[in-house]
Amino acid sequence: MKYRFFQILARDSTADAEALNAFLAARRIVAVDRQFVADGENSFWALSVTYVDGADGPGRADGQPQGRKAKVDYREVLDERDFATYAALRTLRKELAERDGVPAYALFTNEQLAAMVQRKVSSAADLAGIEGVGKARVEKFASAFLRVLTEHATSPDEGEGGRAPGTD
């Protein structure tokens, strides 16, 4: 995974936005975090882009249709512990979706689940800060998903023999 950082001036963003869009279009993007920095005439957007190196973007030569996102293998993107948390979130999402009779992606997308893990979401406000997660989903699902995130954040890593590292 690699990172690239951008600044887009609030008063004249055309050139900066074009550079960002060209970068995003040519790579497999994992996450984009953005923050507005208010500084009067010098206000700007600060963006951190996480991407996978060597991946082709939309309109690729790998046969995938234009405009369709490449599938992200989160085993490659997340470390082992984070992937375990991500897998637990997917299991919870599946259970809740089956209970409610809706497709799993109607609760949260894979990208949103990965963002929960990567951003170490620990509150409803953190959850609401993920792109595409609205108030209704936060109210309906926050407690269940935050419970899983908290359990995985506080459980010790297990080494060989089921013991936490350093407890020999």
Secondary structure, 3 states (H helix, E strand, C coil): CEEEEEEEECCCCHHHHHHHHHHHHCCEEEEEEEEEECCHHHCEEEEEEEEECCCCCCCCCCCCCCCCCCCCCHHHHCCHHHHHHHHHHHHHHHHHHHHHCCCHHHCCCHHHHHHHHHCCCCCHHHHHCCCCCCHHHHHHHHHHHHHHHHHHHHCCCCCHHHCCCCCC
